[in-house]
Structures are given as structure tokens and as C-alpha cells.
């Protein structure tokens, strides 16, 4: 571990433990996204990455809060999304251990369980309402802007500044003459996807006038990360999130749009000579992309169902050319954890869309409806990225943070608002007119879900 990283880690641990809960997310996220994953402490066969150590510190804070204060740890209590996430994480680890039946597999999955369950529930504890979400997005905007500058230097200087610390390469990769910058991440695709999936959140931040500058900085940094990665998947994620935002005026007609997409896929399946998933092979937004490999990966995944459905596939590299490179999150779930894990991951994605859809309808006509819609755009961007990337480094924390935001906001909204039989949404408690703020409607006077931001 680099001495500078050690100092940063110790300071971050201290701040996570002593800062007020609402502020503890700041050192948590900064330490995760400014330290390469390869920075670690090794005891025998146990690898304690900086990310993992910070998560353990957060777990200590969470446990102490539970026994000392007795307050509810998670907004909305224990939700269906939480249960599905736990099921997914345990199923993935259990199938992997049963498949390989080695001590090293058990140690490996125990560490990944700490990252997944620990990271998710620490973020669920730290992010409880829209105010916490705002602070989280502001931190991520700062991270995106800084990483955008670093990746720009990496492109023009041909040197990765984070390589000085160790854990990532110092010289960026080059494919067909294009420099693929990665910054603090383990791969250029992941770096670009991180930026591409964040843009809708920064646009929501921009709607708040006092945060316009920070939002613009975040958008500039995120788009720069997409461009500097020189990869198609990040561009696809950025386009998907943008399309989601553009569909805002058609939000009341999403059912028709969804069926239209299904019908389009059916028509494509009828007219194409190859299976419909080979549409992926034609996706090449920056030149030199591996669209055909991605399509072939899905094809072989379907054809070799009998190889992976029970516990996963230990020899997927034998399926064909370059099949070891599982850059598809859906395929990765099946190959690592079998049909159960694959199904739970699909259920996780579906639950997020369902919760956001129901909450948006609940808030129809209110200012907060736009916020919920931006979360849906982020989820759409993640799904698009899943077809070309496998989340395996720090980006998992952004994914867990997003799930925590969705769980907290939708659960709290369901508790605060009830549908009206004679009109739009009604609040169950006292109301305060805030139309003078240019937002319209009514906002609760002492609502923990929607404080001043």
C-alpha cells in the first residue's frame, strides 16, 4: 500500500466513524473513488482492499448505531428490494463455492459478500432521504469532474496519474489508434460507464438553482470520462440515460412505448437471418468495438444453458473464441451463479423499475416527480451498460449507492403520500404551501423525505 493511500484511508476511517451520519457518506465515497482497487493489505491469503476496509469501518458505525441509539437503520425499514439484493448476493456466493469446492473459493466469496452486503447496507444507512441523495450526488459530481480532468491528462500526457499510487497501469491502453483512458478504474469501459450513468443525476442537480455550477462541472466531467474511455458501451449508457430523460413528456404513455419496443424486437426476430440478439454486433459507436464478441457471448450463453443453469459454468472459455471475456453483466450473473442468481438479478432490475414507476405515479404533478423520473433514466442507462460491461471494481459502489437511493426514496414516499380518490396525490400530515419557491403544489412542513435542498 502506498504511504499516501494509507494516510487517506486512516483519515477516511476516522471521519466515517465520527462524522454525523448525514456527512459520513462524503469520506466514504471520496476514499472509494480516488483510490485504485489494487491498493490493499494482504494477510496470508486474505486481501483487504482499501474499499473493503472502508466498508468494514462503515459496518462498525452501522452496528454501533443500532445498539446505541435503537433508531431505525434504514429508510422505509426492510424493503422487498433489500430482500432481493440479499438473496442475489448469497446465491451468487453459495453457487460459486459449491461449484469449485475449494478453500480459496470460500475466501474469495466471503470477501465479495463483505463488499456487496456491507457496501449496500452501509449506503442504505447513510442515504435515507432526498437531502442525503443530494449530498451524495454533489460528491459524485466532484468525483466525476476530478476524474474527467485526470483522464484528460492521461489522454494527452499518455500517463495515468493514479498509476503512481499503484493498482492500475501507468500507460493507457491503445486500440486501433485510440487511447483508452481508465483513470482510477480497472478498465476504460468501466471508467466511461461510471461517467455515462451519472449524467441524469447531475441534470437533476442542475434543476436546483443553487447547485447549477456543481451540476455543470459534474456533467462536463462525466461526458469527458465517456469520451476519454474511447469505448462504445459508455456512449451507449450515456445515450440511454439521455433518451430516458427526453421521454419525460411521454411519461403517461410508457406502457405503449414498452409494448412498442417488444413489438419491434419481434419484427426484428422475424426479418433477421441471425437471432435478434445479434443486433448487438452492429453497435460500434467509436470504432474498433467488440460488438460481435458481445453478441456471440449472448448466443453461446443461450446455447450452453445446460452448462451453467445449476451452479454456473467453470469452463465458459471453451465455448468459443474470446468467450472468457464476459463483458455482459447478465451473462456474468448466470456464469458465476447459475439460473437462481441470474433470475434474482433480473428480479432486482425489475423491482427497481416497478418501484420507481409506482412512486412516479404517486407523485404525479409534483416537483418530486421529475426526481423519480431521473432515477428511472439512470436505471435505463445501467441496463444499457450491462450489455457491454461487467461491474467488477469500484463502480459496484456506485451501483449499490443507486439501489440504496431507490430503496430509501420509494419506501419513504409510500409512507408519506397516499392516492386521492378525488384528485391528485394527498399528504397524510400537515401541509405547507411552497408555490412561492416556483415548485407548485404542497410540501410537508416537517417531512424528513423532502427537506430543503
LODREN-931968 format. One line per field, with one value per residue (C-alpha): x, y, z; residue number from 1. Coordinates in steps of 0.001 Angstrom, whole numbers. Example, Ala and Ser with C-alpha at 12.3 -4.5 7.8 and 13.67 -1.06 7.14 Angstrom:
LODREN-931968
east <- 12300:13670
north <- -4500:-1060
up <- 7800:7140
pos <- 1:2
//
This chain:
LODREN-931968
east <- 0:1286:2009:-269:-3106:-2528:-2847:-6004:-7518:-6870:-8384:-11397:-11959:-11848:-14292:-16705:-16786:-17084:-18891:-22667:-24451:-25566:-21934:-20236:-21083:-18588:-15332:-16798:-17317:-14205:-11943:-13598:-13364:-9946:-8018:-7210:-8755:-5334:-4278:-4615:-3272:-2577:-2565:-1704:-4404:-6720:-6857:-8164:-8633:-8958:-12548:-13220:-11589:-13676:-16804:-15898:-15487:-18951:-20331:-18875:-20615:-23891:-23738:-22836:-25740:-28120:-27114:-26582:-29499:-32046:-33345:-34468:-31339:-32871:-35401:-38678:-37499:-36569:-37932:-38514:-35544:-33330:-34527:-33907:-30436:-29563:-30892:-28863:-25607:-25941:-26999:-24012:-21554:-23131:-23201:-19594:-18377:-20368:-19106:-15389:-15419:-12074:-10974:-9777:-13265:-14787:-12338:-12914:-16685:-16583:-14664:-17103:-20017:-18439:-18204:-21770:-23838:-21605:-21352:-25060:-26338:-23789:-25067:-28672:-27818:-26111:-28665:-32190:-33934:-33697:-31341:-28889:-29294:-28455:-25251:-24343:-24857:-22771:-19914:-20218:-20204:-16932:-15545:-16622:-15160:-11829:-11599:-12513:-9510:-7247:-8371:-7844:-4266:-3932:-5041:-2787:103:-20:325:-2223:-1734:-3289:-619:1830:-34:-99:-3049:-3637:-1382:573:401:-3096:-4148:-4477:-6915:-6854:-5039:-7470:-6177:-8464:-8088:-9179:-8319:-8722:-10780:-9574:-10683:-11506:-15034:-15856:-14461:-16636:-19742:-19310:-19498:-22239:-24649:-24217:-25342:-29114:-28406:-26370:-29195:-31499:-28929:-28906:-32642:-31763:-30512:-28043:-26269:-26047:-22283:-21541:-24020:-22358:-18958:-20288:-21819:-18626:-16520:-18861:-19053:-15271:-14876:-17103:-15100:-11683:-12584:-12945:-15426:-18909:-20558:-20143:-21544:-24491:-25111:-24975:-27416:-29767:-29882:-30442:-33263:-34856:-34832:-36156:-39149:-40290:-43167:-44397:-44290:-48026:-47667:-44790:-46914:-47480:-43784:-42740:-45074:-43780:-40243:-41395:-43182:-40073:-37949:-40484:-40387:-36598:-36570:-38801:-36811:-33246:-31289:-29424:-31046:-32289:-29517:-27039:-28290:-25565:-22982:-23881:-23216:-19943:-20175:-16469:-14802:-12926:-15664:-16249:-19948:-19704:-17969:-20738:-23431:-21605:-21257:-25047:-25569:-23237:-24689:-28120:-26833:-24898:-27780:-27195:-23623:-24458:-28078:-27384:-24317:-22614:-20059:-16421:-15217:-17056:-13783:-14257:-17489:-15653:-13334:-12818:-15668:-13570:-14099:-17541:-18297:-22031:-23486:-26461:-24265:-21805:-24565:-25531:-21986:-20960:-24133:-26403:-30062:-31048:-28574:-29456:-33162:-32607:-30555:-33359:-35812:-33604:-33702:-37445:-38109:-36229:-38267:-41507:-40815:-39850:-42891:-45350:-43692:-43756:-47483:-47919:-46193:-47786:-47949:-45422:-41875:-40526:-41940:-39018:-36559:-38084:-38001:-34256:-33707:-35534:-33237:-30198:-31576:-32116:-28514:-27278:-29281:-27791:-24315:-24975:-24997:-21387:-19775:-19306:-19214:-16192:-14368:-15282:-18249:-20076:-20256:-21999:-24442:-25069:-25468:-28048:-30001:-29849:-31228:-34096:-34939:-34895:-36770:-39508:-40112:-40314:-42598:-45007:-45208:-45710:-48155:-51427:-53504:-56557:-59919:-60950:-57777:-54001:-51734:-52551:-50187:-51291:-49886:-49877:-49196:-47264:-47731:-44382:-45617:-43617:-40491:-41578:-42257:-46038:-48201:-47764:-44866:-44995:-43775:-41634:-41191:-37919:-38348:-38294:-36311:-34998:-32240
north <- 0:3432:5642:8373:5873:4613:8154:8804:5516:6216:9698:8301:5612:8204:10503:7672:6750:10223:12470:12928:10267:12712:13727:10337:9484:12144:10500:7081:7872:10012:7290:4661:6607:8211:5079:2339:-1024:-2689:-843:-3418:-5063:-8800:-11212:-14678:-15442:-12647:-9481:-6354:-3760:-141:-244:-3283:-1725:1431:-718:-2579:763:1729:-1583:-841:2543:898:-1762:797:2986:39:-849:2698:4660:1963:4093:2615:1993:2082:4448:2631:-352:-3615:-3424:-6025:-4561:-5260:-8861:-9461:-7952:-10226:-13238:-12323:-11813:-15034:-17087:-15836:-16672:-20027:-21285:-20227:-22067:-25204:-25146:-25034:-26597:-25080:-23043:-20260:-20004:-19693:-16937:-15132:-15116:-14135:-11030:-10257:-10686:-8051:-5739:-6400:-6737:-4462:-1794:-1813:-1678:911:3099:2283:3518:6687:7601:7958:10794:13296:15522:12657:11884:15489:15354:12022:13429:16504:14266:12209:15406:16391:12910:12937:16393:15459:12113:13820:16138:13212:11190:14194:14422:10666:11054:13937:13124:9365:8796:7729:9800:7059:4679:6479:5035:1514:-757:486:772:3988:3827:3843:1094:1786:69:832:4093:5291:5899:4234:6053:4372:6754:5122:2221:-1197:-791:2015:681:796:4322:5518:3713:5380:8775:7851:6554:9617:12313:12108:12647:15758:17119:16720:18623:21370:21929:23276:26808:26938:23854:24755:25281:21999:20222:21662:20597:17098:16825:18104:15631:12700:13346:13764:10370:8824:10414:9650:5975:5621:2761:2164:874:4157:6085:3675:4208:7989:7817:5529:7898:10854:9042:8294:11994:13019:10696:12798:14443:10938:9589:8888:6701:4482:1346:1856:2601:-573:-2696:-902:-1978:-5580:-5495:-4067:-6905:-9449:-7881:-7878:-11539:-12345:-10417:-11009:-14008:-14238:-14300:-10906:-10524:-10163:-6581:-6000:-6910:-3745:-1430:384:3996:4848:2380:-785:-2034:-5690:-5776:-9116:-10672:-9349:-10820:-14139:-14234:-13958:-16556:-19075:-18331:-19351:-22364:-23666:-23337:-26886:-25953:-23110:-23347:-25213:-23565:-21666:-22521:-23078:-23569:-20880:-20072:-23316:-22054:-20314:-17507:-14906:-16307:-15959:-12182:-11967:-8288:-8611:-8303:-10555:-13315:-12901:-13482:-16779:-17998:-17241:-18190:-20253:-19757:-18788:-15905:-14863:-14807:-12823:-10238:-9841:-9552:-6836:-4798:-5304:-4320:-1051:-128:-1180:848:3929:3619:3344:6191:8458:7850:8587:11942:12892:16654:17351:18667:15385:13502:14770:13471:9996:10140:10911:7822:5805:7280:6242:2701:2598:3726:947:-1669:-474:-675:-4207:-5460:-4399:-4322:-6434:-4372:-5698:-2786:484:1020:-1563:1052:3494:681:-99:3616:3944:941:2428:5723:3951:1841:4831:7313:4976:3446:6867:8239:5343:6147:9898:10114:8308:8300:10543:9279:12738:14274:14153:12966:13966:14217:12452:15058:18846:20789:23926:25841:26240:27560:30760:28697:28135:24467:24392:22080:21495:20223:18859:21280:18707:15966:14013:12766:16208:18713:21945:21221
up <- 0:-959:2103:749:326:3865:5225:3189:4342:8037:7768:5898:8541:11314:9512:8679:12369:13946:11469:11732:9731:7038:6365:6665:3048:1880:3085:2272:-1412:-1864:-485:-2699:-5958:-5542:-4528:-7096:-6262:-6321:-3156:-390:2731:2455:5402:4140:1578:2783:672:2401:-307:793:-442:1751:4820:4451:4137:7324:9098:7881:9148:12586:12529:11488:14213:16879:15817:16084:19646:20939:19510:18747:15863:12561:10495:7019:5491:4978:7002:5347:1793:-922:-2780:240:393:-3305:-3014:-93:-1974:-5061:-3118:-1099:-4121:-6120:-3354:-2482:-6080:-6674:-3567:-4403:-7970:-7130:-3626:-2660:350:-1934:-3458:26:991:-2294:-1967:1692:689:-2118:304:2538:-466:-1629:1549:3607:904:114:3687:4788:1950:2914:6402:5153:2445:3840:2034:-798:1202:1651:-2053:-2904:-881:-2480:-5980:-5131:-4013:-7189:-9271:-7613:-8270:-11936:-12566:-10971:-12758:-16029:-15614:-14708:-17721:-19988:-18732:-19222:-22844:-23817:-21470:-22106:-18371:-15754:-12600:-10457:-11707:-9424:-6455:-7899:-8544:-12114:-15144:-15696:-19508:-21061:-23458:-27191:-29575:-33301:-32662:-29966:-26440:-23908:-20596:-17355:-14537:-11130:-12507:-13621:-17240:-19648:-20281:-16571:-16253:-19121:-17852:-14463:-16124:-18586:-15952:-13724:-16164:-15402:-11699:-12480:-14620:-11617:-9552:-12178:-11670:-8232:-8966:-6082:-7460:-11157:-11229:-9498:-11788:-14905:-13583:-12952:-16428:-18049:-16061:-16749:-20500:-20599:-18926:-21603:-24415:-22946:-22461:-26278:-25836:-27242:-24052:-22122:-25097:-25217:-21490:-21947:-24880:-22946:-19979:-22319:-24137:-20786:-19923:-23347:-22853:-19870:-21830:-22764:-19211:-19209:-22315:-21219:-21349:-25075:-25593:-23782:-25891:-28958:-28060:-27615:-30972:-32639:-31272:-32539:-36010:-35985:-34965:-37957:-40573:-39385:-40600:-37287:-33801:-32630:-30049:-32911:-33176:-30573:-33220:-35149:-32208:-32924:-31816:-31617:-33979:-33082:-30740:-29836:-30722:-32481:-29460:-27197:-29475:-29751:-25961:-25531:-28255:-26642:-23217:-24502:-26424:-23392:-20945:-19722:-18744:-16366:-15168:-11915:-10324:-13120:-15793:-14780:-18376:-20341:-22101:-24059:-25629:-28450:-29440:-26688:-24577:-21428:-21625:-20026:-20625:-20098:-16609:-17318:-18754:-15873:-13315:-14926:-15492:-11913:-10026:-12230:-13035:-9476:-9348:-12898:-12017:-8818:-10700:-13254:-10346:-8832:-12044:-12441:-8817:-9278:-12362:-10643:-7500:-9493:-11758:-8883:-6974:-10022:-10412:-6713:-7154:-10473:-10842:-8090:-8309:-6957:-9960:-12057:-9469:-9633:-13433:-13436:-11275:-13920:-16584:-14522:-14242:-18012:-18507:-16209:-18126:-21413:-19872:-18595:-22199:-22707:-19280:-16179:-12971:-11102:-9447:-7679:-9971:-7865:-5092:-7436:-8360:-4677:-3881:-6638:-5324:-1816:-3130:-4891:-1830:533:-1638:-2840:594:2263:-433:15:3743:3267:359:-308:-3508:-3505:-4679:-5868:-7230:-7284:-4502:-926:2023:5184:7600:7765:4568:3764:520:-1189:-4526:-3885:-4435:-8015:-7439:-7209:-5130:-1402:624:4197:6849:8658:6102:6510:2956:1332:3395:1952:-553
pos <- 1:2:3:4:5:6:7:8:9:10:11:12:13:14:15:16:17:18:19:20:21:22:23:24:25:26:27:28:29:30:31:32:33:34:35:36:37:38:39:40:41:42:43:44:45:46:47:48:49:50:51:52:53:54:55:56:57:58:59:60:61:62:63:64:65:66:67:68:69:70:71:72:73:74:75:76:77:78:79:80:81:82:83:84:85:86:87:88:89:90:91:92:93:94:95:96:97:98:99:100:101:102:103:104:105:106:107:108:109:110:111:112:113:114:115:116:117:118:119:120:121:122:123:124:125:126:127:128:129:130:131:132:133:134:135:136:137:138:139:140:141:142:143:144:145:146:147:148:149:150:151:152:153:154:155:156:157:158:159:160:161:162:163:164:165:166:167:168:169:170:171:172:173:174:175:176:177:178:179:180:181:182:183:184:185:186:187:188:189:190:191:192:193:194:195:196:197:198:199:200:201:202:203:204:205:206:207:208:209:210:211:212:213:214:215:216:217:218:219:220:221:222:223:224:225:226:227:228:229:230:231:232:233:234:235:236:237:238:239:240:241:242:243:244:245:246:247:248:249:250:251:252:253:254:255:256:257:258:259:260:261:262:263:264:265:266:267:268:269:270:271:272:273:274:275:276:277:278:279:280:281:282:283:284:285:286:287:288:289:290:291:292:293:294:295:296:297:298:299:300:301:302:303:304:305:306:307:308:309:310:311:312:313:314:315:316:317:318:319:320:321:322:323:324:325:326:327:328:329:330:331:332:333:334:335:336:337:338:339:340:341:342:343:344:345:346:347:348:349:350:351:352:353:354:355:356:357:358:359:360:361:362:363:364:365:366:367:368:369:370:371:372:373:374:375:376:377:378:379:380:381:382:383:384:385:386:387:388:389:390:391:392:393:394:395:396:397:398:399:400:401:402:403:404:405:406:407:408:409:410:411:412:413:414:415:416:417:418:419:420:421:422:423:424:425:426:427:428:429:430:431:432:433:434:435:436:437:438:439:440:441:442:443:444:445:446:447:448:449:450:451:452:453
//
